Amino acid sequence: MTVVGRSVFYGRQEGVGRAILLLTPNLQRSGKDGDDADAQRGHDGTMSEPTVLERWQDLAPPARILMGAGPSNVDPRVLRAMTHQPIGHLDSAFVAIMDEVKEGLRRLFQTRNGLTFPISGTGSAGMEACLANLIEPSDRVLVLLNGFFGDRMAQMAHRLGGEVFVVEQEWGTAFDPDTVRKALLRHRPKLVCLVHAETSTGVLQPVADIARLVREQDALLVLDTVTSLGGVPVLVDEWGVDVAYSATQKCLGAPPGLAPVTFNERAIVALKARQRPCVSWYLDALLVHSYWGDDRAYHHTAPINMVFALREALRLIDEEGLEARWARHQVNGMAMMAGLQALGLTLLVREPSHRLPVLITVLVPDGIDEAKVRARLLHEFHLEISAGLGPLKGRIFRFGLMGYSSQKRHVLLALTALGMILQEEGFACDLDAAIAAAQAVYRQHADVKVEV
């Protein structure tokens, strides 16, 4: 792997443990330190009776306000849609629902691409589907890396056999078009990978100028919109994006489990020109499209109830209106940022135009235990936020305001709870000033509906 800029190591993180469910007396379970089944024997040498399944109780997960990096809270209507009995994956009624979902996704991506559908899997499955379909061994791949998920794209491209070139930018900053232009001329890639909304840093990357440069060099642009789609403008056709993928659990407002993807005609030409089939049978876009497209040929059994959920989430987006939805996320994000700064906290992203309104990052004050603050928010207020990843681990808080979680009442609760805890942990902050700053933003945008 070639790295441009600061060195990056792509190793494999090994598992740190195993969990084995004890089902019958004949199954053995390793001891804590790798001991054999003797640890499970009584004094008379007989195996102790299993007790795990005897303790089954009704499922009762705690109610949380999800304001981390995802998943986000889900509208009750979406949850109700999931409670319907499944129907067959080739039932004519389900086929009609599939068509509605495809059209809803096209509106959301702002595209007319025929090859637009949800991959059965999470956002990382969408990422891998897009890369696996386009990369063949020795293909030159340029990855623009300014955060954790750019790094993941580079790792996937490397595993797929691509000749990977990485241009690394400081985490918390966006790429400028001139840097990308120079890298394109130097490496002449087939594929360029870019994250639109970097979840690890809260950076919103301008896309239009970079997409134009990529097309001028006859390369394909793959855009990660996992955190942006449904929360900020994603204009696939207008920008000239060739391939994009997303996920359902963030701004789309559904549970995790599906990864919307879209391929334009330039990308389809590349798919059909492959010298060998896609390395993943399950994620082969042309095969999957034989099911989601007009042929309706069996490929796999779709997650029926997740498709129900996505359909209802798309319906809610249409009812709210896409521009109104973008405005809701924008204003709530602005209010949150204003309140955090009034608390005396420093935003990680220095350039205001590159601050992502749906995922806000702030530096942890000196002397504050960030894990303790997050734990107190969770246990005292049932409020979940996220920690930093990679080099930002322990250094930042991440606040998500995505989909159903992006509401004024959540902003004010988070500011209040955070301010109270920081004060008790020894950080001098003005809670009243934080609430006043957020309320000032809401007054300035009184015409925007900030609750759902």
Contacts in CASP RR format, 6 or more apart in sequence:
PFRMAT RR
TARGET T0000
AUTHOR 0000-0000-0000
METHOD contacts of the structure
MODEL  1
MTVVGRSVFYGRQEGVGRAILLLTPNLQRSGKDGDDADAQRGHDGTMSEP
TVLERWQDLAPPARILMGAGPSNVDPRVLRAMTHQPIGHLDSAFVAIMDE
VKEGLRRLFQTRNGLTFPISGTGSAGMEACLANLIEPSDRVLVLLNGFFG
DRMAQMAHRLGGEVFVVEQEWGTAFDPDTVRKALLRHRPKLVCLVHAETS
TGVLQPVADIARLVREQDALLVLDTVTSLGGVPVLVDEWGVDVAYSATQK
CLGAPPGLAPVTFNERAIVALKARQRPCVSWYLDALLVHSYWGDDRAYHH
TAPINMVFALREALRLIDEEGLEARWARHQVNGMAMMAGLQALGLTLLVR
EPSHRLPVLITVLVPDGIDEAKVRARLLHEFHLEISAGLGPLKGRIFRFG
LMGYSSQKRHVLLALTALGMILQEEGFACDLDAAIAAAQAVYRQHADVKV
EV
1 8 0 8 1.000
1 10 0 8 1.000
1 154 0 8 1.000
1 158 0 8 1.000
1 164 0 8 1.000
1 166 0 8 1.000
2 163 0 8 1.000
2 164 0 8 1.000
2 165 0 8 1.000
2 166 0 8 1.000
3 165 0 8 1.000
3 166 0 8 1.000
3 168 0 8 1.000
4 165 0 8 1.000
4 166 0 8 1.000
4 167 0 8 1.000
4 168 0 8 1.000
4 183 0 8 1.000
4 186 0 8 1.000
5 166 0 8 1.000
5 167 0 8 1.000
5 168 0 8 1.000
6 168 0 8 1.000
8 145 0 8 1.000
8 151 0 8 1.000
8 154 0 8 1.000
8 166 0 8 1.000
8 168 0 8 1.000
10 151 0 8 1.000
10 154 0 8 1.000
10 155 0 8 1.000
10 158 0 8 1.000
11 155 0 8 1.000
18 30 0 8 1.000
20 27 0 8 1.000
20 29 0 8 1.000
20 30 0 8 1.000
21 52 0 8 1.000
22 29 0 8 1.000
22 40 0 8 1.000
22 50 0 8 1.000
22 51 0 8 1.000
22 52 0 8 1.000
23 50 0 8 1.000
23 52 0 8 1.000
23 53 0 8 1.000
24 50 0 8 1.000
25 47 0 8 1.000
25 49 0 8 1.000
25 50 0 8 1.000
26 47 0 8 1.000
28 36 0 8 1.000
28 37 0 8 1.000
28 40 0 8 1.000
29 37 0 8 1.000
29 39 0 8 1.000
29 40 0 8 1.000
30 36 0 8 1.000
31 39 0 8 1.000
32 39 0 8 1.000
37 47 0 8 1.000
40 47 0 8 1.000
40 48 0 8 1.000
41 47 0 8 1.000
41 48 0 8 1.000
42 48 0 8 1.000
62 382 0 8 1.000
63 382 0 8 1.000
64 73 0 8 1.000
64 378 0 8 1.000
64 382 0 8 1.000
64 383 0 8 1.000
64 384 0 8 1.000
65 73 0 8 1.000
65 381 0 8 1.000
65 382 0 8 1.000
65 383 0 8 1.000
65 384 0 8 1.000
65 405 0 8 1.000
65 410 0 8 1.000
65 413 0 8 1.000
66 72 0 8 1.000
66 73 0 8 1.000
66 384 0 8 1.000
66 405 0 8 1.000
67 383 0 8 1.000
67 384 0 8 1.000
67 385 0 8 1.000
67 399 0 8 1.000
67 400 0 8 1.000
67 401 0 8 1.000
67 405 0 8 1.000
67 410 0 8 1.000
67 414 0 8 1.000
68 359 0 8 1.000
68 384 0 8 1.000
68 385 0 8 1.000
68 386 0 8 1.000
68 398 0 8 1.000
68 399 0 8 1.000
68 400 0 8 1.000
69 199 0 8 1.000
69 200 0 8 1.000
69 227 0 8 1.000
69 359 0 8 1.000
69 386 0 8 1.000
69 398 0 8 1.000
69 400 0 8 1.000
70 249 0 8 1.000
70 250 0 8 1.000
70 386 0 8 1.000
70 400 0 8 1.000
70 402 0 8 1.000
71 249 0 8 1.000
71 250 0 8 1.000
71 255 0 8 1.000
71 256 0 8 1.000
72 249 0 8 1.000
72 250 0 8 1.000
72 251 0 8 1.000
72 253 0 8 1.000
72 400 0 8 1.000
72 402 0 8 1.000
72 403 0 8 1.000
72 404 0 8 1.000
72 405 0 8 1.000
72 406 0 8 1.000
73 403 0 8 1.000
73 404 0 8 1.000
73 405 0 8 1.000
74 253 0 8 1.000
74 254 0 8 1.000
74 255 0 8 1.000
74 309 0 8 1.000
74 404 0 8 1.000
75 253 0 8 1.000
75 312 0 8 1.000
75 313 0 8 1.000
75 316 0 8 1.000
75 404 0 8 1.000
75 452 0 8 1.000
77 312 0 8 1.000
77 316 0 8 1.000
78 253 0 8 1.000
78 254 0 8 1.000
78 255 0 8 1.000
78 309 0 8 1.000
78 312 0 8 1.000
78 313 0 8 1.000
78 316 0 8 1.000
79 309 0 8 1.000
80 312 0 8 1.000
81 308 0 8 1.000
81 309 0 8 1.000
81 311 0 8 1.000
81 312 0 8 1.000
82 255 0 8 1.000
82 305 0 8 1.000
82 306 0 8 1.000
82 308 0 8 1.000
82 309 0 8 1.000
84 305 0 8 1.000
84 308 0 8 1.000
86 304 0 8 1.000
86 305 0 8 1.000
87 93 0 8 1.000
87 94 0 8 1.000
87 304 0 8 1.000
88 94 0 8 1.000
88 304 0 8 1.000
89 298 0 8 1.000
89 301 0 8 1.000
89 302 0 8 1.000
89 304 0 8 1.000
90 296 0 8 1.000
90 298 0 8 1.000
94 302 0 8 1.000
94 304 0 8 1.000
94 307 0 8 1.000
95 296 0 8 1.000
97 307 0 8 1.000
97 308 0 8 1.000
97 311 0 8 1.000
98 117 0 8 1.000
98 292 0 8 1.000
98 302 0 8 1.000
98 307 0 8 1.000
100 311 0 8 1.000
100 314 0 8 1.000
101 117 0 8 1.000
101 118 0 8 1.000
101 307 0 8 1.000
101 310 0 8 1.000
101 311 0 8 1.000
101 314 0 8 1.000
102 114 0 8 1.000
102 116 0 8 1.000
102 117 0 8 1.000
102 292 0 8 1.000
102 293 0 8 1.000
104 314 0 8 1.000
104 318 0 8 1.000
105 116 0 8 1.000
105 117 0 8 1.000
105 118 0 8 1.000
105 260 0 8 1.000
105 262 0 8 1.000
105 314 0 8 1.000
106 112 0 8 1.000
106 113 0 8 1.000
106 114 0 8 1.000
106 116 0 8 1.000
106 262 0 8 1.000
107 314 0 8 1.000
107 318 0 8 1.000
107 322 0 8 1.000
108 229 0 8 1.000
108 230 0 8 1.000
108 234 0 8 1.000
108 252 0 8 1.000
108 260 0 8 1.000
108 314 0 8 1.000
108 317 0 8 1.000
108 322 0 8 1.000
109 116 0 8 1.000
109 225 0 8 1.000
109 229 0 8 1.000
109 234 0 8 1.000
109 236 0 8 1.000
109 244 0 8 1.000
109 260 0 8 1.000
109 262 0 8 1.000
110 233 0 8 1.000
110 234 0 8 1.000
110 235 0 8 1.000
110 236 0 8 1.000
110 237 0 8 1.000
110 238 0 8 1.000
111 236 0 8 1.000
111 237 0 8 1.000
111 262 0 8 1.000
111 264 0 8 1.000
112 237 0 8 1.000
113 236 0 8 1.000
113 237 0 8 1.000
113 262 0 8 1.000
113 263 0 8 1.000
113 264 0 8 1.000
113 265 0 8 1.000
115 262 0 8 1.000
115 263 0 8 1.000
115 264 0 8 1.000
115 267 0 8 1.000
115 268 0 8 1.000
115 285 0 8 1.000
115 289 0 8 1.000
116 260 0 8 1.000
116 261 0 8 1.000
116 262 0 8 1.000
116 263 0 8 1.000
117 260 0 8 1.000
117 261 0 8 1.000
117 288 0 8 1.000
117 289 0 8 1.000
117 292 0 8 1.000
117 293 0 8 1.000
118 248 0 8 1.000
118 258 0 8 1.000
118 259 0 8 1.000
118 260 0 8 1.000
118 261 0 8 1.000
118 307 0 8 1.000
118 310 0 8 1.000
119 125 0 8 1.000
119 126 0 8 1.000
119 129 0 8 1.000
119 245 0 8 1.000
119 258 0 8 1.000
119 259 0 8 1.000
119 260 0 8 1.000
119 261 0 8 1.000
119 283 0 8 1.000
119 288 0 8 1.000
120 257 0 8 1.000
120 258 0 8 1.000
120 300 0 8 1.000
120 302 0 8 1.000
120 303 0 8 1.000
120 306 0 8 1.000
121 257 0 8 1.000
121 258 0 8 1.000
121 259 0 8 1.000
121 303 0 8 1.000
122 247 0 8 1.000
122 249 0 8 1.000
122 256 0 8 1.000
122 257 0 8 1.000
122 259 0 8 1.000
123 226 0 8 1.000
123 245 0 8 1.000
123 246 0 8 1.000
123 247 0 8 1.000
123 256 0 8 1.000
123 257 0 8 1.000
123 259 0 8 1.000
124 152 0 8 1.000
124 259 0 8 1.000
125 259 0 8 1.000
125 283 0 8 1.000
126 245 0 8 1.000
126 247 0 8 1.000
126 259 0 8 1.000
126 261 0 8 1.000
126 283 0 8 1.000
127 149 0 8 1.000
127 152 0 8 1.000
127 153 0 8 1.000
127 156 0 8 1.000
127 224 0 8 1.000
127 226 0 8 1.000
127 245 0 8 1.000
127 259 0 8 1.000
128 156 0 8 1.000
128 280 0 8 1.000
128 283 0 8 1.000
129 245 0 8 1.000
129 259 0 8 1.000
129 261 0 8 1.000
129 280 0 8 1.000
129 283 0 8 1.000
129 285 0 8 1.000
130 222 0 8 1.000
130 243 0 8 1.000
130 244 0 8 1.000
130 245 0 8 1.000
130 261 0 8 1.000
130 263 0 8 1.000
131 153 0 8 1.000
131 156 0 8 1.000
131 157 0 8 1.000
131 160 0 8 1.000
131 191 0 8 1.000
131 193 0 8 1.000
131 222 0 8 1.000
132 156 0 8 1.000
132 160 0 8 1.000
132 278 0 8 1.000
132 279 0 8 1.000
132 280 0 8 1.000
132 283 0 8 1.000
132 284 0 8 1.000
133 263 0 8 1.000
133 271 0 8 1.000
133 278 0 8 1.000
133 283 0 8 1.000
133 284 0 8 1.000
133 285 0 8 1.000
133 286 0 8 1.000
134 190 0 8 1.000
134 191 0 8 1.000
134 220 0 8 1.000
134 222 0 8 1.000
134 243 0 8 1.000
134 267 0 8 1.000
134 270 0 8 1.000
134 271 0 8 1.000
135 141 0 8 1.000
135 157 0 8 1.000
135 160 0 8 1.000
135 161 0 8 1.000
135 162 0 8 1.000
135 190 0 8 1.000
135 191 0 8 1.000
136 161 0 8 1.000
136 162 0 8 1.000
136 274 0 8 1.000
136 275 0 8 1.000
136 276 0 8 1.000
137 160 0 8 1.000
137 161 0 8 1.000
137 162 0 8 1.000
138 161 0 8 1.000
138 162 0 8 1.000
138 163 0 8 1.000
139 161 0 8 1.000
139 162 0 8 1.000
139 163 0 8 1.000
139 190 0 8 1.000
139 191 0 8 1.000
140 162 0 8 1.000
140 163 0 8 1.000
140 165 0 8 1.000
140 187 0 8 1.000
140 188 0 8 1.000
140 189 0 8 1.000
140 190 0 8 1.000
140 191 0 8 1.000
141 157 0 8 1.000
141 162 0 8 1.000
141 163 0 8 1.000
141 164 0 8 1.000
141 165 0 8 1.000
141 189 0 8 1.000
141 190 0 8 1.000
141 191 0 8 1.000
141 192 0 8 1.000
141 193 0 8 1.000
142 165 0 8 1.000
142 166 0 8 1.000
142 167 0 8 1.000
142 183 0 8 1.000
142 184 0 8 1.000
142 187 0 8 1.000
142 189 0 8 1.000
142 191 0 8 1.000
142 192 0 8 1.000
142 193 0 8 1.000
142 219 0 8 1.000
143 150 0 8 1.000
143 153 0 8 1.000
143 154 0 8 1.000
143 157 0 8 1.000
143 164 0 8 1.000
143 165 0 8 1.000
143 166 0 8 1.000
143 167 0 8 1.000
143 192 0 8 1.000
143 193 0 8 1.000
144 150 0 8 1.000
144 167 0 8 1.000
144 169 0 8 1.000
144 175 0 8 1.000
144 180 0 8 1.000
144 183 0 8 1.000
144 192 0 8 1.000
144 193 0 8 1.000
144 194 0 8 1.000
144 195 0 8 1.000
144 210 0 8 1.000
145 151 0 8 1.000
145 153 0 8 1.000
145 154 0 8 1.000
145 166 0 8 1.000
145 167 0 8 1.000
145 168 0 8 1.000
145 169 0 8 1.000
146 168 0 8 1.000
146 169 0 8 1.000
146 170 0 8 1.000
146 171 0 8 1.000
146 172 0 8 1.000
146 173 0 8 1.000
146 174 0 8 1.000
146 175 0 8 1.000
146 195 0 8 1.000
146 198 0 8 1.000
146 201 0 8 1.000
146 203 0 8 1.000
146 205 0 8 1.000
147 171 0 8 1.000
147 172 0 8 1.000
147 195 0 8 1.000
147 198 0 8 1.000
147 200 0 8 1.000
147 201 0 8 1.000
147 203 0 8 1.000
148 198 0 8 1.000
148 199 0 8 1.000
148 200 0 8 1.000
148 201 0 8 1.000
148 389 0 8 1.000
148 390 0 8 1.000
149 195 0 8 1.000
149 198 0 8 1.000
149 199 0 8 1.000
149 200 0 8 1.000
149 224 0 8 1.000
149 226 0 8 1.000
150 193 0 8 1.000
150 195 0 8 1.000
150 198 0 8 1.000
150 224 0 8 1.000
153 193 0 8 1.000
153 195 0 8 1.000
153 222 0 8 1.000
153 224 0 8 1.000
154 164 0 8 1.000
154 166 0 8 1.000
154 193 0 8 1.000
157 164 0 8 1.000
157 191 0 8 1.000
157 193 0 8 1.000
158 164 0 8 1.000
160 279 0 8 1.000
165 183 0 8 1.000
165 187 0 8 1.000
165 189 0 8 1.000
167 175 0 8 1.000
167 179 0 8 1.000
167 180 0 8 1.000
167 183 0 8 1.000
169 175 0 8 1.000
169 179 0 8 1.000
171 200 0 8 1.000
171 201 0 8 1.000
171 391 0 8 1.000
171 392 0 8 1.000
172 198 0 8 1.000
172 201 0 8 1.000
172 202 0 8 1.000
172 203 0 8 1.000
172 348 0 8 1.000
172 349 0 8 1.000
172 350 0 8 1.000
172 354 0 8 1.000
172 361 0 8 1.000
173 203 0 8 1.000
173 349 0 8 1.000
173 350 0 8 1.000
173 351 0 8 1.000
173 354 0 8 1.000
174 203 0 8 1.000
174 204 0 8 1.000
174 205 0 8 1.000
174 206 0 8 1.000
174 351 0 8 1.000
174 354 0 8 1.000
175 194 0 8 1.000
175 205 0 8 1.000
175 210 0 8 1.000
177 209 0 8 1.000
177 210 0 8 1.000
177 213 0 8 1.000
180 192 0 8 1.000
180 210 0 8 1.000
180 213 0 8 1.000
180 214 0 8 1.000
181 213 0 8 1.000
184 192 0 8 1.000
184 213 0 8 1.000
184 214 0 8 1.000
184 217 0 8 1.000
184 219 0 8 1.000
185 217 0 8 1.000
188 217 0 8 1.000
188 219 0 8 1.000
189 217 0 8 1.000
189 219 0 8 1.000
190 219 0 8 1.000
190 220 0 8 1.000
190 270 0 8 1.000
191 219 0 8 1.000
191 220 0 8 1.000
191 222 0 8 1.000
192 210 0 8 1.000
192 214 0 8 1.000
192 219 0 8 1.000
192 220 0 8 1.000
192 221 0 8 1.000
192 222 0 8 1.000
193 222 0 8 1.000
193 224 0 8 1.000
194 205 0 8 1.000
194 207 0 8 1.000
194 210 0 8 1.000
194 221 0 8 1.000
194 222 0 8 1.000
194 223 0 8 1.000
194 224 0 8 1.000
195 205 0 8 1.000
195 223 0 8 1.000
195 224 0 8 1.000
196 204 0 8 1.000
196 205 0 8 1.000
196 207 0 8 1.000
196 223 0 8 1.000
196 224 0 8 1.000
196 225 0 8 1.000
196 227 0 8 1.000
196 228 0 8 1.000
196 234 0 8 1.000
197 203 0 8 1.000
197 204 0 8 1.000
197 205 0 8 1.000
197 224 0 8 1.000
197 225 0 8 1.000
197 226 0 8 1.000
197 227 0 8 1.000
197 228 0 8 1.000
197 232 0 8 1.000
197 356 0 8 1.000
197 358 0 8 1.000
197 359 0 8 1.000
198 205 0 8 1.000
198 227 0 8 1.000
198 356 0 8 1.000
199 226 0 8 1.000
199 227 0 8 1.000
199 359 0 8 1.000
199 398 0 8 1.000
200 388 0 8 1.000
200 389 0 8 1.000
200 390 0 8 1.000
200 392 0 8 1.000
200 398 0 8 1.000
201 348 0 8 1.000
201 349 0 8 1.000
201 361 0 8 1.000
201 392 0 8 1.000
202 348 0 8 1.000
202 349 0 8 1.000
202 355 0 8 1.000
202 356 0 8 1.000
202 359 0 8 1.000
202 360 0 8 1.000
202 361 0 8 1.000
202 398 0 8 1.000
203 349 0 8 1.000
203 354 0 8 1.000
203 355 0 8 1.000
203 356 0 8 1.000
204 228 0 8 1.000
204 232 0 8 1.000
204 353 0 8 1.000
204 354 0 8 1.000
204 355 0 8 1.000
204 356 0 8 1.000
204 357 0 8 1.000
205 354 0 8 1.000
206 353 0 8 1.000
206 354 0 8 1.000
207 223 0 8 1.000
207 239 0 8 1.000
207 241 0 8 1.000
208 235 0 8 1.000
208 238 0 8 1.000
208 239 0 8 1.000
208 240 0 8 1.000
210 221 0 8 1.000
211 221 0 8 1.000
211 223 0 8 1.000
211 239 0 8 1.000
211 240 0 8 1.000
211 241 0 8 1.000
212 240 0 8 1.000
214 220 0 8 1.000
214 221 0 8 1.000
215 221 0 8 1.000
215 240 0 8 1.000
220 242 0 8 1.000
220 243 0 8 1.000
220 266 0 8 1.000
220 267 0 8 1.000
220 270 0 8 1.000
221 240 0 8 1.000
221 241 0 8 1.000
221 242 0 8 1.000
221 243 0 8 1.000
222 242 0 8 1.000
222 243 0 8 1.000
222 244 0 8 1.000
222 245 0 8 1.000
223 236 0 8 1.000
223 241 0 8 1.000
223 243 0 8 1.000
223 244 0 8 1.000
223 245 0 8 1.000
224 244 0 8 1.000
224 245 0 8 1.000
225 234 0 8 1.000
225 244 0 8 1.000
225 245 0 8 1.000
225 246 0 8 1.000
226 245 0 8 1.000
226 246 0 8 1.000
226 247 0 8 1.000
226 250 0 8 1.000
227 250 0 8 1.000
227 251 0 8 1.000
227 356 0 8 1.000
227 358 0 8 1.000
227 359 0 8 1.000
227 402 0 8 1.000
228 234 0 8 1.000
228 246 0 8 1.000
228 251 0 8 1.000
228 356 0 8 1.000
228 358 0 8 1.000
229 244 0 8 1.000
229 246 0 8 1.000
229 250 0 8 1.000
229 251 0 8 1.000
229 252 0 8 1.000
229 260 0 8 1.000
230 251 0 8 1.000
230 252 0 8 1.000
230 317 0 8 1.000
230 322 0 8 1.000
230 325 0 8 1.000
230 326 0 8 1.000
230 329 0 8 1.000
230 403 0 8 1.000
231 251 0 8 1.000
231 325 0 8 1.000
231 326 0 8 1.000
231 329 0 8 1.000
231 357 0 8 1.000
231 358 0 8 1.000
231 402 0 8 1.000
231 403 0 8 1.000
231 406 0 8 1.000
232 251 0 8 1.000
232 326 0 8 1.000
232 329 0 8 1.000
232 330 0 8 1.000
232 356 0 8 1.000
232 357 0 8 1.000
232 358 0 8 1.000
233 326 0 8 1.000
234 244 0 8 1.000
236 244 0 8 1.000
236 262 0 8 1.000
236 264 0 8 1.000
237 264 0 8 1.000
240 264 0 8 1.000
241 264 0 8 1.000
242 263 0 8 1.000
242 264 0 8 1.000
242 266 0 8 1.000
242 267 0 8 1.000
243 261 0 8 1.000
243 262 0 8 1.000
243 263 0 8 1.000
243 264 0 8 1.000
243 267 0 8 1.000
244 261 0 8 1.000
244 262 0 8 1.000
245 259 0 8 1.000
245 260 0 8 1.000
245 261 0 8 1.000
245 262 0 8 1.000
246 252 0 8 1.000
246 259 0 8 1.000
246 260 0 8 1.000
246 261 0 8 1.000
247 256 0 8 1.000
247 257 0 8 1.000
247 258 0 8 1.000
247 259 0 8 1.000
247 260 0 8 1.000
248 254 0 8 1.000
248 255 0 8 1.000
248 256 0 8 1.000
248 257 0 8 1.000
248 258 0 8 1.000
248 259 0 8 1.000
248 260 0 8 1.000
248 306 0 8 1.000
248 309 0 8 1.000
248 310 0 8 1.000
248 313 0 8 1.000
249 255 0 8 1.000
249 256 0 8 1.000
249 257 0 8 1.000
250 358 0 8 1.000
250 402 0 8 1.000
250 403 0 8 1.000
251 329 0 8 1.000
251 358 0 8 1.000
251 402 0 8 1.000
251 403 0 8 1.000
251 406 0 8 1.000
252 260 0 8 1.000
252 310 0 8 1.000
252 313 0 8 1.000
252 314 0 8 1.000
252 317 0 8 1.000
252 403 0 8 1.000
253 313 0 8 1.000
253 316 0 8 1.000
253 402 0 8 1.000
253 403 0 8 1.000
253 404 0 8 1.000
254 306 0 8 1.000
254 309 0 8 1.000
254 310 0 8 1.000
254 312 0 8 1.000
254 313 0 8 1.000
255 306 0 8 1.000
255 309 0 8 1.000
257 303 0 8 1.000
257 306 0 8 1.000
258 303 0 8 1.000
258 306 0 8 1.000
258 307 0 8 1.000
258 310 0 8 1.000
260 310 0 8 1.000
261 285 0 8 1.000
263 271 0 8 1.000
263 285 0 8 1.000
271 278 0 8 1.000
271 285 0 8 1.000
271 286 0 8 1.000
272 286 0 8 1.000
277 284 0 8 1.000
278 284 0 8 1.000
278 285 0 8 1.000
278 286 0 8 1.000
278 287 0 8 1.000
281 287 0 8 1.000
282 300 0 8 1.000
287 299 0 8 1.000
288 299 0 8 1.000
288 300 0 8 1.000
290 297 0 8 1.000
290 299 0 8 1.000
291 297 0 8 1.000
291 298 0 8 1.000
291 299 0 8 1.000
291 300 0 8 1.000
291 302 0 8 1.000
316 452 0 8 1.000
317 325 0 8 1.000
320 328 0 8 1.000
320 452 0 8 1.000
324 448 0 8 1.000
324 449 0 8 1.000
327 445 0 8 1.000
327 448 0 8 1.000
327 449 0 8 1.000
328 406 0 8 1.000
328 448 0 8 1.000
328 449 0 8 1.000
328 450 0 8 1.000
328 452 0 8 1.000
329 357 0 8 1.000
329 358 0 8 1.000
329 401 0 8 1.000
329 402 0 8 1.000
329 403 0 8 1.000
329 406 0 8 1.000
330 357 0 8 1.000
330 448 0 8 1.000
331 441 0 8 1.000
331 442 0 8 1.000
331 445 0 8 1.000
331 448 0 8 1.000
331 450 0 8 1.000
332 357 0 8 1.000
332 401 0 8 1.000
332 406 0 8 1.000
332 407 0 8 1.000
332 408 0 8 1.000
332 410 0 8 1.000
332 411 0 8 1.000
332 450 0 8 1.000
333 357 0 8 1.000
333 358 0 8 1.000
333 360 0 8 1.000
333 401 0 8 1.000
333 406 0 8 1.000
333 411 0 8 1.000
334 357 0 8 1.000
334 441 0 8 1.000
334 445 0 8 1.000
335 408 0 8 1.000
335 411 0 8 1.000
335 437 0 8 1.000
335 438 0 8 1.000
335 439 0 8 1.000
335 441 0 8 1.000
335 442 0 8 1.000
335 450 0 8 1.000
336 360 0 8 1.000
336 399 0 8 1.000
336 401 0 8 1.000
336 411 0 8 1.000
336 414 0 8 1.000
336 415 0 8 1.000
336 438 0 8 1.000
337 347 0 8 1.000
337 355 0 8 1.000
337 357 0 8 1.000
337 360 0 8 1.000
338 437 0 8 1.000
338 438 0 8 1.000
338 440 0 8 1.000
338 441 0 8 1.000
339 415 0 8 1.000
339 433 0 8 1.000
339 434 0 8 1.000
339 435 0 8 1.000
339 437 0 8 1.000
339 438 0 8 1.000
340 347 0 8 1.000
340 360 0 8 1.000
340 362 0 8 1.000
340 399 0 8 1.000
340 415 0 8 1.000
340 418 0 8 1.000
340 434 0 8 1.000
341 347 0 8 1.000
341 437 0 8 1.000
342 430 0 8 1.000
342 433 0 8 1.000
342 434 0 8 1.000
342 436 0 8 1.000
342 437 0 8 1.000
342 438 0 8 1.000
343 415 0 8 1.000
343 418 0 8 1.000
343 419 0 8 1.000
343 422 0 8 1.000
343 429 0 8 1.000
343 430 0 8 1.000
343 431 0 8 1.000
343 433 0 8 1.000
343 434 0 8 1.000
344 365 0 8 1.000
344 429 0 8 1.000
344 430 0 8 1.000
345 362 0 8 1.000
345 363 0 8 1.000
345 365 0 8 1.000
345 429 0 8 1.000
346 362 0 8 1.000
346 363 0 8 1.000
347 355 0 8 1.000
347 360 0 8 1.000
347 361 0 8 1.000
347 362 0 8 1.000
347 363 0 8 1.000
348 361 0 8 1.000
348 362 0 8 1.000
348 363 0 8 1.000
348 392 0 8 1.000
348 396 0 8 1.000
349 355 0 8 1.000
349 356 0 8 1.000
349 361 0 8 1.000
357 401 0 8 1.000
358 400 0 8 1.000
358 401 0 8 1.000
358 402 0 8 1.000
358 403 0 8 1.000
358 406 0 8 1.000
359 398 0 8 1.000
359 399 0 8 1.000
359 400 0 8 1.000
359 401 0 8 1.000
359 402 0 8 1.000
360 398 0 8 1.000
360 399 0 8 1.000
360 400 0 8 1.000
360 401 0 8 1.000
361 388 0 8 1.000
361 392 0 8 1.000
361 396 0 8 1.000
361 397 0 8 1.000
361 398 0 8 1.000
361 399 0 8 1.000
362 396 0 8 1.000
362 397 0 8 1.000
362 399 0 8 1.000
363 395 0 8 1.000
363 396 0 8 1.000
364 370 0 8 1.000
364 373 0 8 1.000
364 394 0 8 1.000
364 395 0 8 1.000
364 396 0 8 1.000
364 397 0 8 1.000
365 422 0 8 1.000
365 427 0 8 1.000
367 427 0 8 1.000
368 422 0 8 1.000
368 425 0 8 1.000
368 426 0 8 1.000
368 427 0 8 1.000
369 425 0 8 1.000
370 387 0 8 1.000
370 394 0 8 1.000
370 395 0 8 1.000
370 396 0 8 1.000
370 397 0 8 1.000
371 387 0 8 1.000
371 394 0 8 1.000
372 425 0 8 1.000
373 397 0 8 1.000
373 418 0 8 1.000
373 421 0 8 1.000
373 422 0 8 1.000
373 425 0 8 1.000
374 384 0 8 1.000
374 385 0 8 1.000
374 386 0 8 1.000
374 387 0 8 1.000
374 397 0 8 1.000
376 421 0 8 1.000
377 383 0 8 1.000
377 384 0 8 1.000
377 385 0 8 1.000
377 417 0 8 1.000
377 418 0 8 1.000
377 421 0 8 1.000
378 384 0 8 1.000
380 417 0 8 1.000
380 421 0 8 1.000
381 413 0 8 1.000
381 417 0 8 1.000
383 413 0 8 1.000
383 414 0 8 1.000
383 417 0 8 1.000
385 397 0 8 1.000
385 398 0 8 1.000
385 399 0 8 1.000
385 400 0 8 1.000
385 414 0 8 1.000
386 397 0 8 1.000
386 398 0 8 1.000
386 399 0 8 1.000
386 400 0 8 1.000
387 393 0 8 1.000
387 394 0 8 1.000
387 396 0 8 1.000
387 397 0 8 1.000
387 398 0 8 1.000
388 394 0 8 1.000
388 395 0 8 1.000
388 396 0 8 1.000
388 397 0 8 1.000
388 398 0 8 1.000
397 418 0 8 1.000
399 414 0 8 1.000
400 406 0 8 1.000
401 410 0 8 1.000
401 411 0 8 1.000
403 452 0 8 1.000
404 452 0 8 1.000
406 452 0 8 1.000
407 450 0 8 1.000
407 451 0 8 1.000
407 452 0 8 1.000
408 442 0 8 1.000
408 450 0 8 1.000
408 451 0 8 1.000
409 451 0 8 1.000
411 438 0 8 1.000
412 435 0 8 1.000
412 438 0 8 1.000
415 431 0 8 1.000
415 434 0 8 1.000
415 435 0 8 1.000
415 438 0 8 1.000
416 431 0 8 1.000
416 435 0 8 1.000
419 429 0 8 1.000
419 431 0 8 1.000
419 434 0 8 1.000
420 431 0 8 1.000
422 429 0 8 1.000
423 429 0 8 1.000
423 431 0 8 1.000
442 450 0 8 1.000
END
